[in-house]
Every structure is written in C-alpha cells, then in structure tokens.
C-alpha cells in the first residue's frame, strides 16, 4: 500500500466546508504517482516513453470530506492482468473512510496505438503492492 497525505485547499471547498467531489479525482491521481514510476521511472510524458492509459475510473462518496483536516489516501493494486492493472484508492479523514475508487490502467504503446503485455520485472514490482479485495475487507 502507498499512503499520501493531502491537505485540502480552500479552492476545493464549498460554502458548507465540504470538499468538492471533483477534488477526489485529482487527489487519487496524485496518489498514483508511485505506480506511474514503476512503469515510467522518469515520468517522461512523451509518446515514446509514456506507457499507461486509463480506461476506467469510478468513485464512491461515502462520507463528507471537510476543509481544515488532512486526508490520507491509501492506494493498492487489486488486480494484475496481462496488459492492465486495477488500482484501488481510499480517502480517509478523521478515522472515517470517506471515498473510494477503482481505476484501470492499461500498459499501452501510444505510437502503435495498442496495449502491450506488462513485462515480468514490472509485474514483480507490482506484486509488492498487491492486495485482494477479500484481504481489504478483513482490514476494515
């Protein structure tokens, strides 16, 4: 699991001190940076080097998030397939699970415009952060 602490900004907050739902997508993307580095260590955003394509993302808003309190993002890899991975995120604030998300990333060749098989060395590194959904439920 990866952990990232986010300090909500005023601009992400509405008049009731709730964090806007769109901020969660940004926070979860920032929390994926360590996973991006597994695939692309220099984080080079070029067609020749970048090799991930997001094909799915969903969000569940379970509790309100508030301005004035840090948010801890937990990031797990819950599925590793031949050409893709599923990344699961949780946003925790004051001991409450407030939001979660699943994101599917495909290992992708932007020049050839097709998916590729994830190399063994990357698969091995991903396994270090793998957890099943069943194991996640036991942790709650």
C-alpha positions in Angstrom: 0.0 0.0 0.0 1.0 3.5 -0.7 0.0 6.4 1.6 -0.3 10.1 0.6 -1.4 12.9 2.9 -3.4 15.6 1.2 -4.2 19.0 2.9 -7.5 20.2 1.4 -7.3 23.7 -0.2 -9.8 26.5 0.2 -10.4 26.3 -3.6 -11.6 22.7 -3.3 -14.1 23.7 -0.7 -17.7 24.8 -1.0 -19.7 27.2 1.3 -20.5 24.4 3.7 -16.8 23.4 4.2 -17.4 20.2 2.1 -14.7 19.2 -0.3 -16.0 19.3 -3.9 -16.3 15.8 -5.4 -14.1 16.7 -8.3 -11.1 17.2 -5.9 -11.1 13.4 -5.1 -10.2 12.5 -8.7 -7.2 14.8 -8.6 -6.1 13.5 -5.2 -6.3 9.9 -6.3 -4.4 10.7 -9.5 -1.6 12.3 -7.4 -1.6 9.2 -5.2 -0.9 7.1 -8.3 2.5 8.8 -8.9 4.5 5.9 -7.3 2.7 3.4 -9.5 3.4 5.6 -12.6 7.1 5.5 -11.6 7.1 1.7 -11.6 6.1 1.9 -15.3 8.0 5.0 -16.2 10.7 5.9 -13.7 11.4 9.4 -15.1 7.7 10.2 -15.5 8.5 11.3 -19.1 5.3 12.5 -20.8 6.1 11.7 -24.4 4.6 9.4 -26.9 7.9 7.4 -27.0 8.1 6.9 -23.2 4.7 7.2 -21.5 3.1 3.8 -21.4 -0.1 3.9 -19.3 -3.7 4.6 -20.4 -6.6 5.0 -18.0 -9.6 3.1 -19.4 -11.9 3.2 -16.4 -12.4 5.1 -13.2 -15.3 5.0 -10.7 -15.9 6.8 -7.4 -17.9 6.2 -4.3 -18.6 9.1 -2.0 -19.3 7.6 1.4 -18.9 10.5 3.9 -18.3 14.2 3.6 -14.7 15.4 3.5 -14.1 18.8 5.1 -11.7 21.7 4.8 -9.3 22.0 7.8 -8.5 18.4 8.2 -5.8 16.4 6.4 -6.9 13.4 4.2 -4.9 10.2 4.0 -5.1 8.5 0.6 -4.4 4.7 0.6 -3.5 3.2 -2.8 -3.5 -0.5 -3.5 -3.1 -2.7 -6.6 -6.0 -5.1 -6.5 -5.7 -6.8 -9.9 -2.8 -7.5 -12.2 -3.6 -8.8 -15.6 -1.6 -9.5 -18.7 -1.9 -5.9 -20.1 -3.6 -4.0 -17.3 -3.8 -3.3 -13.5 -6.6 -2.2 -11.3 -5.7 0.4 -8.7 -8.0 0.9 -5.7 -7.9 4.1 -3.6 -9.4 5.1 -0.3 -9.7 8.6 1.2 -9.7 8.7 5.0 -10.3 11.7 7.2 -10.6 11.7 11.0 -10.7 7.9 11.1 -13.6 7.6 8.5 -13.4 6.1 5.1 -14.9 8.9 3.1 -14.4 7.9 -0.6 -13.0 5.1 -2.6 -12.3 4.4 -6.3 -11.2 1.8 -8.8 -9.1 2.8 -11.7 -8.0 0.5 -14.6 -4.7 1.3 -16.2 -3.6 -0.4 -19.4 0.1 -0.8 -20.4 0.0 1.0 -23.7 2.1 1.9 -26.7 1.0 5.3 -27.9 2.9 5.1 -31.2 1.4 1.8 -32.2 -1.9 2.6 -30.5 -2.3 -0.8 -28.8 -1.9 -2.5 -25.4 1.2 -4.4 -24.5 2.0 -7.2 -22.2 3.3 -5.9 -18.9 7.0 -7.1 -18.6 7.9 -9.6 -15.8 10.1 -7.1 -13.9 7.3 -4.6 -13.7 4.8 -7.4 -12.7 7.2 -8.4 -9.9 7.3 -4.9 -8.6 3.5 -4.5 -8.8 3.1 -7.7 -6.8 4.8 -6.0 -3.8 1.8 -3.7 -3.6 -0.9 -6.2 -4.5 -3.8 -7.0 -2.2 -7.0 -8.9 -2.8 -10.4 -7.3 -2.2 -11.1 -10.0 0.3 -7.9 -9.0 2.3 -9.0 -5.4 2.1 -12.4 -6.2 3.7 -10.6 -8.0 6.5 -8.6 -4.9 7.3 -11.7 -2.7 7.8 
